[in-house]
Each structure stands twice: as structure tokens, then as C-alpha cells.
Amino acid sequence: MIADGAPLVVVSKQLGHAQASTTANIYAHAIASAQAKAMETFDRFTDLVGGGETVEEKCKKAAGD
């Protein structure tokens, strides 16, 4: 569900977790995958409207490199 874009809080409630942080800790890999997917979509959009940073550049920037 997370990888398909469902909000973390919604997934957490669906799974019966008391806190969204529990869901985030268990499914961190899915969150990272969803973020990468979103960044790729954003790159395609920015390419259509005049360029922009690549996914790799955004990841480095987000990581503070």
C-alpha cells in the first residue's frame, strides 16, 4: 500500500498499529521505494516543463551530500 502511494497513517491504521512510527520502522524499505518512484515521476514531469535535477542529484541533495 505504501509503495502505491497510500499515506503512512492510513496504512498504519489498516494494519492496527498504535503509532505510524511502528509502521514506518517495519516498512522502511517500502517507504524508500515509494520515494524513489515519486522522484522518478517528478523527474519526468520536470523534463516536460523545462528540465531539472536528476533523481541521483535529488537523492544526493536530500542526503546532504
PDBQT receptor file of N, H, CA, C and O in Angstrom, charges set to zero:
ATOM      1  N   MET A   1       0.822  -1.190   0.000  1.00  0.00    +0.000 N 
ATOM      2  CA  MET A   1       0.000   0.000   0.000  1.00  0.00    +0.000 C 
ATOM      3  C   MET A   1       0.870   1.258   0.000  1.00  0.00    +0.000 C 
ATOM      4  O   MET A   1       0.569   2.225  -0.699  1.00  0.00    +0.000 OA
ATOM      5  N   ILE A   2       1.931   1.241   0.774  1.00  0.00    +0.000 N 
ATOM      6  H   ILE A   2       2.176   0.455   1.343  1.00  0.00    +0.000 HD
ATOM      7  CA  ILE A   2       2.814   2.410   0.846  1.00  0.00    +0.000 C 
ATOM      8  C   ILE A   2       3.447   2.670  -0.515  1.00  0.00    +0.000 C 
ATOM      9  O   ILE A   2       3.491   3.809  -0.980  1.00  0.00    +0.000 OA
ATOM     10  N   ALA A   3       3.936   1.611  -1.148  1.00  0.00    +0.000 N 
ATOM     11  H   ALA A   3       3.900   0.686  -0.770  1.00  0.00    +0.000 HD
ATOM     12  CA  ALA A   3       4.583   1.749  -2.449  1.00  0.00    +0.000 C 
ATOM     13  C   ALA A   3       3.616   2.246  -3.515  1.00  0.00    +0.000 C 
ATOM     14  O   ALA A   3       4.039   2.814  -4.521  1.00  0.00    +0.000 OA
ATOM     15  N   ASP A   4       2.331   2.037  -3.302  1.00  0.00    +0.000 N 
ATOM     16  H   ASP A   4       1.987   1.575  -2.484  1.00  0.00    +0.000 HD
ATOM     17  CA  ASP A   4       1.321   2.519  -4.251  1.00  0.00    +0.000 C 
ATOM     18  C   ASP A   4       0.824   3.910  -3.913  1.00  0.00    +0.000 C 
ATOM     19  O   ASP A   4      -0.075   4.427  -4.576  1.00  0.00    +0.000 OA
ATOM     20  N   GLY A   5       1.403   4.528  -2.879  1.00  0.00    +0.000 N 
ATOM     21  H   GLY A   5       2.134   4.109  -2.341  1.00  0.00    +0.000 HD
ATOM     22  CA  GLY A   5       1.089   5.910  -2.566  1.00  0.00    +0.000 C 
ATOM     23  C   GLY A   5       0.098   6.141  -1.446  1.00  0.00    +0.000 C 
ATOM     24  O   GLY A   5      -0.290   7.283  -1.200  1.00  0.00    +0.000 OA
ATOM     25  N   ALA A   6      -0.329   5.079  -0.753  1.00  0.00    +0.000 N 
ATOM     26  H   ALA A   6      -0.014   4.151  -0.953  1.00  0.00    +0.000 HD
ATOM     27  CA  ALA A   6      -1.244   5.269   0.373  1.00  0.00    +0.000 C 
ATOM     28  C   ALA A   6      -0.505   5.990   1.500  1.00  0.00    +0.000 C 
ATOM     29  O   ALA A   6       0.647   5.665   1.787  1.00  0.00    +0.000 OA
ATOM     30  N   PRO A   7      -1.143   6.949   2.132  1.00  0.00    +0.000 N 
ATOM     31  CA  PRO A   7      -0.493   7.662   3.244  1.00  0.00    +0.000 C 
ATOM     32  C   PRO A   7      -0.112   6.718   4.382  1.00  0.00    +0.000 C 
ATOM     33  O   PRO A   7      -0.844   5.778   4.693  1.00  0.00    +0.000 OA
ATOM     34  N   LEU A   8       1.024   6.974   4.991  1.00  0.00    +0.000 N 
ATOM     35  H   LEU A   8       1.618   7.737   4.739  1.00  0.00    +0.000 HD
ATOM     36  CA  LEU A   8       1.536   6.124   6.064  1.00  0.00    +0.000 C 
ATOM     37  C   LEU A   8       0.530   5.968   7.198  1.00  0.00    +0.000 C 
ATOM     38  O   LEU A   8       0.370   4.871   7.734  1.00  0.00    +0.000 OA
ATOM     39  N   VAL A   9      -0.141   7.037   7.567  1.00  0.00    +0.000 N 
ATOM     40  H   VAL A   9      -0.012   7.928   7.131  1.00  0.00    +0.000 HD
ATOM     41  CA  VAL A   9      -1.103   6.984   8.671  1.00  0.00    +0.000 C 
ATOM     42  C   VAL A   9      -2.263   6.038   8.324  1.00  0.00    +0.000 C 
ATOM     43  O   VAL A   9      -2.744   5.298   9.183  1.00  0.00    +0.000 OA
ATOM     44  N   VAL A  10      -2.699   6.068   7.082  1.00  0.00    +0.000 N 
ATOM     45  H   VAL A  10      -2.309   6.670   6.384  1.00  0.00    +0.000 HD
ATOM     46  CA  VAL A  10      -3.791   5.193   6.645  1.00  0.00    +0.000 C 
ATOM     47  C   VAL A  10      -3.349   3.731   6.714  1.00  0.00    +0.000 C 
ATOM     48  O   VAL A  10      -4.087   2.877   7.207  1.00  0.00    +0.000 OA
ATOM     49  N   VAL A  11      -2.151   3.448   6.221  1.00  0.00    +0.000 N 
ATOM     50  H   VAL A  11      -1.552   4.141   5.820  1.00  0.00    +0.000 HD
ATOM     51  CA  VAL A  11      -1.618   2.087   6.262  1.00  0.00    +0.000 C 
ATOM     52  C   VAL A  11      -1.476   1.622   7.704  1.00  0.00    +0.000 C 
ATOM     53  O   VAL A  11      -1.827   0.490   8.039  1.00  0.00    +0.000 OA
ATOM     54  N   SER A  12      -0.964   2.498   8.546  1.00  0.00    +0.000 N 
ATOM     55  H   SER A  12      -0.679   3.417   8.274  1.00  0.00    +0.000 HD
ATOM     56  CA  SER A  12      -0.777   2.171   9.958  1.00  0.00    +0.000 C 
ATOM     57  C   SER A  12      -2.097   1.771  10.614  1.00  0.00    +0.000 C 
ATOM     58  O   SER A  12      -2.161   0.762  11.315  1.00  0.00    +0.000 OA
ATOM     59  N   LYS A  13      -3.138   2.550  10.391  1.00  0.00    +0.000 N 
ATOM     60  H   LYS A  13      -3.086   3.371   9.821  1.00  0.00    +0.000 HD
ATOM     61  CA  LYS A  13      -4.453   2.240  10.971  1.00  0.00    +0.000 C 
ATOM     62  C   LYS A  13      -4.994   0.930  10.409  1.00  0.00    +0.000 C 
ATOM     63  O   LYS A  13      -5.567   0.128  11.147  1.00  0.00    +0.000 OA
ATOM     64  N   GLN A  14      -4.816   0.709   9.112  1.00  0.00    +0.000 N 
ATOM     65  H   GLN A  14      -4.350   1.360   8.512  1.00  0.00    +0.000 HD
ATOM     66  CA  GLN A  14      -5.293  -0.515   8.470  1.00  0.00    +0.000 C 
ATOM     67  C   GLN A  14      -4.615  -1.752   9.062  1.00  0.00    +0.000 C 
ATOM     68  O   GLN A  14      -5.238  -2.804   9.204  1.00  0.00    +0.000 OA
ATOM     69  N   LEU A  15      -3.352  -1.614   9.400  1.00  0.00    +0.000 N 
ATOM     70  H   LEU A  15      -2.846  -0.759   9.285  1.00  0.00    +0.000 HD
ATOM     71  CA  LEU A  15      -2.591  -2.732   9.958  1.00  0.00    +0.000 C 
ATOM     72  C   LEU A  15      -2.787  -2.889  11.464  1.00  0.00    +0.000 C 
ATOM     73  O   LEU A  15      -2.353  -3.877  12.056  1.00  0.00    +0.000 OA
ATOM     74  N   GLY A  16      -3.441  -1.909  12.075  1.00  0.00    +0.000 N 
ATOM     75  H   GLY A  16      -3.793  -1.106  11.594  1.00  0.00    +0.000 HD
ATOM     76  CA  GLY A  16      -3.708  -1.985  13.504  1.00  0.00    +0.000 C 
ATOM     77  C   GLY A  16      -2.561  -1.536  14.385  1.00  0.00    +0.000 C 
ATOM     78  O   GLY A  16      -2.519  -1.863  15.571  1.00  0.00    +0.000 OA
ATOM     79  N   HIS A  17      -1.628  -0.786  13.811  1.00  0.00    +0.000 N 
ATOM     80  H   HIS A  17      -1.663  -0.521  12.847  1.00  0.00    +0.000 HD
ATOM     81  CA  HIS A  17      -0.516  -0.271  14.611  1.00  0.00    +0.000 C 
ATOM     82  C   HIS A  17      -0.987   0.943  15.407  1.00  0.00    +0.000 C 
ATOM     83  O   HIS A  17      -1.724   1.783  14.892  1.00  0.00    +0.000 OA
ATOM     84  N   ALA A  18      -0.562   1.028  16.648  1.00  0.00    +0.000 N 
ATOM     85  H   ALA A  18       0.037   0.346  17.067  1.00  0.00    +0.000 HD
ATOM     86  CA  ALA A  18      -0.956   2.141  17.507  1.00  0.00    +0.000 C 
ATOM     87  C   ALA A  18      -0.313   3.449  17.061  1.00  0.00    +0.000 C 
ATOM     88  O   ALA A  18      -0.883   4.524  17.247  1.00  0.00    +0.000 OA
ATOM     89  N   GLN A  19       0.876   3.354  16.473  1.00  0.00    +0.000 N 
ATOM     90  H   GLN A  19       1.339   2.481  16.322  1.00  0.00    +0.000 HD
ATOM     91  CA  GLN A  19       1.593   4.549  16.033  1.00  0.00    +0.000 C 
ATOM     92  C   GLN A  19       2.108   4.356  14.620  1.00  0.00    +0.000 C 
ATOM     93  O   GLN A  19       2.528   3.263  14.241  1.00  0.00    +0.000 OA
ATOM     94  N   ALA A  20       2.070   5.433  13.843  1.00  0.00    +0.000 N 
ATOM     95  H   ALA A  20       1.729   6.321  14.151  1.00  0.00    +0.000 HD
ATOM     96  CA  ALA A  20       2.585   5.379  12.468  1.00  0.00    +0.000 C 
ATOM     97  C   ALA A  20       4.080   5.082  12.450  1.00  0.00    +0.000 C 
ATOM     98  O   ALA A  20       4.592   4.524  11.479  1.00  0.00    +0.000 OA
ATOM     99  N   SER A  21       4.782   5.455  13.520  1.00  0.00    +0.000 N 
ATOM    100  H   SER A  21       4.366   5.908  14.308  1.00  0.00    +0.000 HD
ATOM    101  CA  SER A  21       6.221   5.197  13.581  1.00  0.00    +0.000 C 
ATOM    102  C   SER A  21       6.516   3.695  13.575  1.00  0.00    +0.000 C 
ATOM    103  O   SER A  21       7.549   3.267  13.060  1.00  0.00    +0.000 OA
ATOM    104  N   THR A  22       5.619   2.903  14.141  1.00  0.00    +0.000 N 
ATOM    105  H   THR A  22       4.780   3.251  14.559  1.00  0.00    +0.000 HD
ATOM    106  CA  THR A  22       5.782   1.443  14.109  1.00  0.00    +0.000 C 
ATOM    107  C   THR A  22       5.756   0.955  12.670  1.00  0.00    +0.000 C 
ATOM    108  O   THR A  22       6.602   0.165  12.251  1.00  0.00    +0.000 OA
ATOM    109  N   THR A  23       4.777   1.435  11.925  1.00  0.00    +0.000 N 
ATOM    110  H   THR A  23       4.089   2.077  12.266  1.00  0.00    +0.000 HD
ATOM    111  CA  THR A  23       4.645   1.069  10.509  1.00  0.00    +0.000 C 
ATOM    112  C   THR A  23       5.879   1.530   9.740  1.00  0.00    +0.000 C 
ATOM    113  O   THR A  23       6.424   0.783   8.927  1.00  0.00    +0.000 OA
ATOM    114  N   ALA A  24       6.314   2.755   9.997  1.00  0.00    +0.000 N 
ATOM    115  H   ALA A  24       5.871   3.362  10.657  1.00  0.00    +0.000 HD
ATOM    116  CA  ALA A  24       7.478   3.296   9.297  1.00  0.00    +0.000 C 
ATOM    117  C   ALA A  24       8.725   2.464   9.567  1.00  0.00    +0.000 C 
ATOM    118  O   ALA A  24       9.514   2.211   8.656  1.00  0.00    +0.000 OA
ATOM    119  N   ASN A  25       8.904   2.041  10.805  1.00  0.00    +0.000 N 
ATOM    120  H   ASN A  25       8.263   2.247  11.545  1.00  0.00    +0.000 HD
ATOM    121  CA  ASN A  25      10.077   1.228  11.145  1.00  0.00    +0.000 C 
ATOM    122  C   ASN A  25      10.042  -0.135  10.470  1.00  0.00    +0.000 C 
ATOM    123  O   ASN A  25      11.065  -0.627   9.993  1.00  0.00    +0.000 OA
ATOM    124  N   ILE A  26       8.868  -0.739  10.431  1.00  0.00    +0.000 N 
ATOM    125  H   ILE A  26       8.037  -0.340  10.819  1.00  0.00    +0.000 HD
ATOM    126  CA  ILE A  26       8.741  -2.080   9.838  1.00  0.00    +0.000 C 
ATOM    127  C   ILE A  26       8.855  -2.037   8.319  1.00  0.00    +0.000 C 
ATOM    128  O   ILE A  26       9.460  -2.915   7.703  1.00  0.00    +0.000 OA
ATOM    129  N   TYR A  27       8.265  -1.005   7.725  1.00  0.00    +0.000 N 
ATOM    130  H   TYR A  27       7.773  -0.292   8.225  1.00  0.00    +0.000 HD
ATOM    131  CA  TYR A  27       8.180  -0.944   6.262  1.00  0.00    +0.000 C 
ATOM    132  C   TYR A  27       9.049   0.157   5.661  1.00  0.00    +0.000 C 
ATOM    133  O   TYR A  27       8.693   0.741   4.637  1.00  0.00    +0.000 OA
ATOM    134  N   ALA A  28      10.170   0.438   6.284  1.00  0.00    +0.000 N 
ATOM    135  H   ALA A  28      10.459  -0.036   7.116  1.00  0.00    +0.000 HD
ATOM    136  CA  ALA A  28      11.070   1.487   5.796  1.00  0.00    +0.000 C 
ATOM    137  C   ALA A  28      11.490   1.240   4.347  1.00  0.00    +0.000 C 
ATOM    138  O   ALA A  28      11.621   2.182   3.565  1.00  0.00    +0.000 OA
ATOM    139  N   HIS A  29      11.698  -0.026   3.995  1.00  0.00    +0.000 N 
ATOM    140  H   HIS A  29      11.591  -0.791   4.630  1.00  0.00    +0.000 HD
ATOM    141  CA  HIS A  29      12.106  -0.343   2.619  1.00  0.00    +0.000 C 
ATOM    142  C   HIS A  29      11.030   0.068   1.615  1.00  0.00    +0.000 C 
ATOM    143  O   HIS A  29      11.353   0.534   0.522  1.00  0.00    +0.000 OA
ATOM    144  N   ALA A  30       9.771  -0.097   1.969  1.00  0.00    +0.000 N 
ATOM    145  H   ALA A  30       9.509  -0.475   2.857  1.00  0.00    +0.000 HD
ATOM    146  CA  ALA A  30       8.683   0.282   1.067  1.00  0.00    +0.000 C 
ATOM    147  C   ALA A  30       8.587   1.798   0.944  1.00  0.00    +0.000 C 
ATOM    148  O   ALA A  30       8.274   2.323  -0.124  1.00  0.00    +0.000 OA
ATOM    149  N   ILE A  31       8.859   2.496   2.042  1.00  0.00    +0.000 N 
ATOM    150  H   ILE A  31       9.114   2.069   2.910  1.00  0.00    +0.000 HD
ATOM    151  CA  ILE A  31       8.829   3.956   2.018  1.00  0.00    +0.000 C 
ATOM    152  C   ILE A  31       9.938   4.474   1.102  1.00  0.00    +0.000 C 
ATOM    153  O   ILE A  31       9.716   5.391   0.311  1.00  0.00    +0.000 OA
ATOM    154  N   ALA A  32      11.116   3.893   1.209  1.00  0.00    +0.000 N 
ATOM    155  H   ALA A  32      11.296   3.149   1.851  1.00  0.00    +0.000 HD
ATOM    156  CA  ALA A  32      12.238   4.300   0.347  1.00  0.00    +0.000 C 
ATOM    157  C   ALA A  32      11.910   4.028  -1.106  1.00  0.00    +0.000 C 
ATOM    158  O   ALA A  32      12.214   4.844  -1.976  1.00  0.00    +0.000 OA
ATOM    159  N   SER A  33      11.293   2.891  -1.375  1.00  0.00    +0.000 N 
ATOM    160  H   SER A  33      11.046   2.229  -0.668  1.00  0.00    +0.000 HD
ATOM    161  CA  SER A  33      10.906   2.535  -2.736  1.00  0.00    +0.000 C 
ATOM    162  C   SER A  33       9.873   3.515  -3.278  1.00  0.00    +0.000 C 
ATOM    163  O   SER A  33       9.959   3.934  -4.433  1.00  0.00    +0.000 OA
ATOM    164  N   ALA A  34       8.904   3.879  -2.455  1.00  0.00    +0.000 N 
ATOM    165  H   ALA A  34       8.834   3.539  -1.518  1.00  0.00    +0.000 HD
ATOM    166  CA  ALA A  34       7.863   4.821  -2.868  1.00  0.00    +0.000 C 
ATOM    167  C   ALA A  34       8.467   6.199  -3.127  1.00  0.00    +0.000 C 
ATOM    168  O   ALA A  34       8.059   6.890  -4.060  1.00  0.00    +0.000 OA
ATOM    169  N   GLN A  35       9.435   6.601  -2.307  1.00  0.00    +0.000 N 
ATOM    170  H   GLN A  35       9.767   6.040  -1.549  1.00  0.00    +0.000 HD
ATOM    171  CA  GLN A  35      10.079   7.894  -2.502  1.00  0.00    +0.000 C 
ATOM    172  C   GLN A  35      10.854   7.915  -3.818  1.00  0.00    +0.000 C 
ATOM    173  O   GLN A  35      10.802   8.898  -4.557  1.00  0.00    +0.000 OA
ATOM    174  N   ALA A  36      11.567   6.838  -4.108  1.00  0.00    +0.000 N 
ATOM    175  H   ALA A  36      11.610   6.039  -3.508  1.00  0.00    +0.000 HD
ATOM    176  CA  ALA A  36      12.320   6.760  -5.359  1.00  0.00    +0.000 C 
ATOM    177  C   ALA A  36      11.370   6.813  -6.557  1.00  0.00    +0.000 C 
ATOM    178  O   ALA A  36      11.654   7.474  -7.556  1.00  0.00    +0.000 OA
ATOM    179  N   LYS A  37      10.259   6.120  -6.448  1.00  0.00    +0.000 N 
ATOM    180  H   LYS A  37      10.029   5.583  -5.636  1.00  0.00    +0.000 HD
ATOM    181  CA  LYS A  37       9.261   6.119  -7.516  1.00  0.00    +0.000 C 
ATOM    182  C   LYS A  37       8.705   7.527  -7.729  1.00  0.00    +0.000 C 
ATOM    183  O   LYS A  37       8.541   7.966  -8.867  1.00  0.00    +0.000 OA
ATOM    184  N   ALA A  38       8.418   8.225  -6.645  1.00  0.00    +0.000 N 
ATOM    185  H   ALA A  38       8.551   7.868  -5.721  1.00  0.00    +0.000 HD
ATOM    186  CA  ALA A  38       7.900   9.585  -6.730  1.00  0.00    +0.000 C 
ATOM    187  C   ALA A  38       8.926  10.518  -7.366  1.00  0.00    +0.000 C 
ATOM    188  O   ALA A  38       8.569  11.388  -8.161  1.00  0.00    +0.000 OA
ATOM    189  N   MET A  39      10.192  10.338  -7.020  1.00  0.00    +0.000 N 
ATOM    190  H   MET A  39      10.482   9.631  -6.375  1.00  0.00    +0.000 HD
ATOM    191  CA  MET A  39      11.238  11.179  -7.587  1.00  0.00    +0.000 C 
ATOM    192  C   MET A  39      11.386  10.951  -9.083  1.00  0.00    +0.000 C 
ATOM    193  O   MET A  39      11.621  11.898  -9.834  1.00  0.00    +0.000 OA
ATOM    194  N   GLU A  40      11.252   9.714  -9.519  1.00  0.00    +0.000 N 
ATOM    195  H   GLU A  40      11.061   8.945  -8.909  1.00  0.00    +0.000 HD
ATOM    196  CA  GLU A  40      11.322   9.413 -10.945  1.00  0.00    +0.000 C 
ATOM    197  C   GLU A  40      10.158  10.069 -11.690  1.00  0.00    +0.000 C 
ATOM    198  O   GLU A  40      10.337  10.612 -12.780  1.00  0.00    +0.000 OA
ATOM    199  N   THR A  41       8.976  10.015 -11.097  1.00  0.00    +0.000 N 
ATOM    200  H   THR A  41       8.830   9.574 -10.211  1.00  0.00    +0.000 HD
ATOM    201  CA  THR A  41       7.805  10.653 -11.694  1.00  0.00    +0.000 C 
ATOM    202  C   THR A  41       8.031  12.158 -11.779  1.00  0.00    +0.000 C 
ATOM    203  O   THR A  41       7.726  12.778 -12.797  1.00  0.00    +0.000 OA
ATOM    204  N   PHE A  42       8.560  12.739 -10.719  1.00  0.00    +0.000 N 
ATOM    205  H   PHE A  42       8.807  12.235  -9.891  1.00  0.00    +0.000 HD
ATOM    206  CA  PHE A  42       8.838  14.170 -10.699  1.00  0.00    +0.000 C 
ATOM    207  C   PHE A  42       9.856  14.535 -11.775  1.00  0.00    +0.000 C 
ATOM    208  O   PHE A  42       9.712  15.558 -12.444  1.00  0.00    +0.000 OA
ATOM    209  N   ASP A  43      10.874  13.712 -11.944  1.00  0.00    +0.000 N 
ATOM    210  H   ASP A  43      10.991  12.881 -11.401  1.00  0.00    +0.000 HD
ATOM    211  CA  ASP A  43      11.881  13.967 -12.985  1.00  0.00    +0.000 C 
ATOM    212  C   ASP A  43      11.242  14.003 -14.362  1.00  0.00    +0.000 C 
ATOM    213  O   ASP A  43      11.557  14.871 -15.175  1.00  0.00    +0.000 OA
ATOM    214  N   ARG A  44      10.346  13.065 -14.624  1.00  0.00    +0.000 N 
ATOM    215  H   ARG A  44      10.089  12.359 -13.964  1.00  0.00    +0.000 HD
ATOM    216  CA  ARG A  44       9.672  13.048 -15.932  1.00  0.00    +0.000 C 
ATOM    217  C   ARG A  44       8.857  14.324 -16.113  1.00  0.00    +0.000 C 
ATOM    218  O   ARG A  44       8.841  14.902 -17.200  1.00  0.00    +0.000 OA
ATOM    219  N   PHE A  45       8.188  14.760 -15.067  1.00  0.00    +0.000 N 
ATOM    220  H   PHE A  45       8.200  14.291 -14.184  1.00  0.00    +0.000 HD
ATOM    221  CA  PHE A  45       7.399  15.985 -15.134  1.00  0.00    +0.000 C 
ATOM    222  C   PHE A  45       8.286  17.193 -15.392  1.00  0.00    +0.000 C 
ATOM    223  O   PHE A  45       7.989  18.006 -16.268  1.00  0.00    +0.000 OA
ATOM    224  N   THR A  46       9.375  17.317 -14.633  1.00  0.00    +0.000 N 
ATOM    225  H   THR A  46       9.616  16.656 -13.922  1.00  0.00    +0.000 HD
ATOM    226  CA  THR A  46      10.240  18.487 -14.805  1.00  0.00    +0.000 C 
ATOM    227  C   THR A  46      10.913  18.479 -16.172  1.00  0.00    +0.000 C 
ATOM    228  O   THR A  46      11.193  19.542 -16.726  1.00  0.00    +0.000 OA
ATOM    229  N   ASP A  47      11.177  17.297 -16.723  1.00  0.00    +0.000 N 
ATOM    230  H   ASP A  47      10.950  16.433 -16.272  1.00  0.00    +0.000 HD
ATOM    231  CA  ASP A  47      11.732  17.229 -18.075  1.00  0.00    +0.000 C 
ATOM    232  C   ASP A  47      10.742  17.808 -19.083  1.00  0.00    +0.000 C 
ATOM    233  O   ASP A  47      11.145  18.436 -20.062  1.00  0.00    +0.000 OA
ATOM    234  N   LEU A  48       9.467  17.599 -18.848  1.00  0.00    +0.000 N 
ATOM    235  H   LEU A  48       9.140  17.089 -18.052  1.00  0.00    +0.000 HD
ATOM    236  CA  LEU A  48       8.439  18.103 -19.754  1.00  0.00    +0.000 C 
ATOM    237  C   LEU A  48       8.288  19.615 -19.678  1.00  0.00    +0.000 C 
ATOM    238  O   LEU A  48       7.908  20.255 -20.659  1.00  0.00    +0.000 OA
ATOM    239  N   VAL A  49       8.583  20.185 -18.521  1.00  0.00    +0.000 N 
ATOM    240  H   VAL A  49       8.892  19.665 -17.725  1.00  0.00    +0.000 HD
ATOM    241  CA  VAL A  49       8.380  21.619 -18.345  1.00  0.00    +0.000 C 
ATOM    242  C   VAL A  49       9.689  22.407 -18.304  1.00  0.00    +0.000 C 
ATOM    243  O   VAL A  49       9.721  23.538 -17.818  1.00  0.00    +0.000 OA
ATOM    244  N   GLY A  50      10.749  21.819 -18.806  1.00  0.00    +0.000 N 
ATOM    245  H   GLY A  50      10.723  20.900 -19.201  1.00  0.00    +0.000 HD
ATOM    246  CA  GLY A  50      11.963  22.614 -18.937  1.00  0.00    +0.000 C 
ATOM    247  C   GLY A  50      13.178  22.149 -18.175  1.00  0.00    +0.000 C 
ATOM    248  O   GLY A  50      14.041  22.963 -17.844  1.00  0.00    +0.000 OA
ATOM    249  N   GLY A  51      13.274  20.882 -17.889  1.00  0.00    +0.000 N 
ATOM    250  H   GLY A  51      12.573  20.221 -18.157  1.00  0.00    +0.000 HD
ATOM    251  CA  GLY A  51      14.478  20.372 -17.254  1.00  0.00    +0.000 C 
ATOM    252  C   GLY A  51      14.377  20.326 -15.749  1.00  0.00    +0.000 C 
ATOM    253  O   GLY A  51      13.311  20.547 -15.175  1.00  0.00    +0.000 OA
ATOM    254  N   GLY A  52      15.501  20.035 -15.113  1.00  0.00    +0.000 N 
ATOM    255  H   GLY A  52      16.367  19.855 -15.579  1.00  0.00    +0.000 HD
ATOM    256  CA  GLY A  52      15.549  19.914 -13.663  1.00  0.00    +0.000 C 
ATOM    257  C   GLY A  52      16.618  18.930 -13.251  1.00  0.00    +0.000 C 
ATOM    258  O   GLY A  52      17.324  18.380 -14.096  1.00  0.00    +0.000 OA
ATOM    259  N   GLU A  53      16.738  18.709 -11.975  1.00  0.00    +0.000 N 
ATOM    260  H   GLU A  53      16.164  19.156 -11.289  1.00  0.00    +0.000 HD
ATOM    261  CA  GLU A  53      17.730  17.783 -11.447  1.00  0.00    +0.000 C 
ATOM    262  C   GLU A  53      17.314  16.341 -11.734  1.00  0.00    +0.000 C 
ATOM    263  O   GLU A  53      16.128  16.035 -11.857  1.00  0.00    +0.000 OA
ATOM    264  N   THR A  54      18.304  15.472 -11.838  1.00  0.00    +0.000 N 
ATOM    265  H   THR A  54      19.268  15.721 -11.738  1.00  0.00    +0.000 HD
ATOM    266  CA  THR A  54      18.034  14.049 -11.996  1.00  0.00    +0.000 C 
ATOM    267  C   THR A  54      17.693  13.439 -10.638  1.00  0.00    +0.000 C 
ATOM    268  O   THR A  54      17.896  14.069  -9.601  1.00  0.00    +0.000 OA
ATOM    269  N   VAL A  55      17.179  12.223 -10.650  1.00  0.00    +0.000 N 
ATOM    270  H   VAL A  55      17.015  11.711 -11.493  1.00  0.00    +0.000 HD
ATOM    271  CA  VAL A  55      16.870  11.508  -9.412  1.00  0.00    +0.000 C 
ATOM    272  C   VAL A  55      18.130  11.399  -8.557  1.00  0.00    +0.000 C 
ATOM    273  O   VAL A  55      18.078  11.611  -7.346  1.00  0.00    +0.000 OA
ATOM    274  N   GLU A  56      19.254  11.070  -9.177  1.00  0.00    +0.000 N 
ATOM    275  H   GLU A  56      19.296  10.897 -10.161  1.00  0.00    +0.000 HD
ATOM    276  CA  GLU A  56      20.510  10.924  -8.443  1.00  0.00    +0.000 C 
ATOM    277  C   GLU A  56      20.910  12.239  -7.772  1.00  0.00    +0.000 C 
ATOM    278  O   GLU A  56      21.347  12.246  -6.621  1.00  0.00    +0.000 OA
ATOM    279  N   GLU A  57      20.759  13.350  -8.495  1.00  0.00    +0.000 N 
ATOM    280  H   GLU A  57      20.403  13.344  -9.430  1.00  0.00    +0.000 HD
ATOM    281  CA  GLU A  57      21.097  14.651  -7.917  1.00  0.00    +0.000 C 
ATOM    282  C   GLU A  57      20.180  14.988  -6.738  1.00  0.00    +0.000 C 
ATOM    283  O   GLU A  57      20.638  15.518  -5.726  1.00  0.00    +0.000 OA
ATOM    284  N   LYS A  58      18.899  14.684  -6.869  1.00  0.00    +0.000 N 
ATOM    285  H   LYS A  58      18.527  14.253  -7.691  1.00  0.00    +0.000 HD
ATOM    286  CA  LYS A  58      17.946  14.940  -5.790  1.00  0.00    +0.000 C 
ATOM    287  C   LYS A  58      18.261  14.090  -4.560  1.00  0.00    +0.000 C 
ATOM    288  O   LYS A  58      18.182  14.573  -3.430  1.00  0.00    +0.000 OA
ATOM    289  N   CYS A  59      18.617  12.827  -4.781  1.00  0.00    +0.000 N 
ATOM    290  H   CYS A  59      18.682  12.435  -5.698  1.00  0.00    +0.000 HD
ATOM    291  CA  CYS A  59      18.949  11.938  -3.668  1.00  0.00    +0.000 C 
ATOM    292  C   CYS A  59      20.180  12.440  -2.930  1.00  0.00    +0.000 C 
ATOM    293  O   CYS A  59      20.209  12.449  -1.699  1.00  0.00    +0.000 OA
ATOM    294  N   LYS A  60      21.191  12.857  -3.673  1.00  0.00    +0.000 N 
ATOM    295  H   LYS A  60      21.167  12.851  -4.673  1.00  0.00    +0.000 HD
ATOM    296  CA  LYS A  60      22.396  13.385  -3.039  1.00  0.00    +0.000 C 
ATOM    297  C   LYS A  60      22.073  14.643  -2.251  1.00  0.00    +0.000 C 
ATOM    298  O   LYS A  60      22.562  14.834  -1.138  1.00  0.00    +0.000 OA
ATOM    299  N   LYS A  61      21.250  15.494  -2.835  1.00  0.00    +0.000 N 
ATOM    300  H   LYS A  61      20.853  15.339  -3.740  1.00  0.00    +0.000 HD
ATOM    301  CA  LYS A  61      20.859  16.738  -2.160  1.00  0.00    +0.000 C 
ATOM    302  C   LYS A  61      20.068  16.436  -0.886  1.00  0.00    +0.000 C 
ATOM    303  O   LYS A  61      20.292  17.059   0.153  1.00  0.00    +0.000 OA
ATOM    304  N   ALA A  62      19.151  15.487  -0.971  1.00  0.00    +0.000 N 
ATOM    305  H   ALA A  62      18.969  14.981  -1.814  1.00  0.00    +0.000 HD
ATOM    306  CA  ALA A  62      18.332  15.108   0.186  1.00  0.00    +0.000 C 
ATOM    307  C   ALA A  62      19.189  14.490   1.292  1.00  0.00    +0.000 C 
ATOM    308  O   ALA A  62      18.893  14.654   2.475  1.00  0.00    +0.000 OA
ATOM    309  N   ALA A  63      20.252  13.780   0.905  1.00  0.00    +0.000 N 
ATOM    310  H   ALA A  63      20.493  13.647  -0.057  1.00  0.00    +0.000 HD
ATOM    311  CA  ALA A  63      21.140  13.149   1.874  1.00  0.00    +0.000 C 
ATOM    312  C   ALA A  63      22.151  14.130   2.456  1.00  0.00    +0.000 C 
ATOM    313  O   ALA A  63      22.871  13.806   3.401  1.00  0.00    +0.000 OA
ATOM    314  N   GLY A  64      22.198  15.334   1.883  1.00  0.00    +0.000 N 
ATOM    315  H   GLY A  64      21.613  15.597   1.116  1.00  0.00    +0.000 HD
ATOM    316  CA  GLY A  64      23.102  16.352   2.393  1.00  0.00    +0.000 C 
ATOM    317  C   GLY A  64      24.487  16.295   1.795  1.00  0.00    +0.000 C 
ATOM    318  O   GLY A  64      25.421  16.888   2.335  1.00  0.00    +0.000 OA
ATOM    319  N   ASP A  65      24.635  15.587   0.682  1.00  0.00    +0.000 N 
ATOM    320  H   ASP A  65      23.876  15.105   0.244  1.00  0.00    +0.000 HD
ATOM    321  CA  ASP A  65      25.952  15.497   0.022  1.00  0.00    +0.000 C 
ATOM    322  C   ASP A  65      26.223  16.698  -0.842  1.00  0.00    +0.000 C 
ATOM    323  O   ASP A  65      27.280  16.784  -1.466  1.00  0.00    +0.000 OA
TER     324      ASP A  65
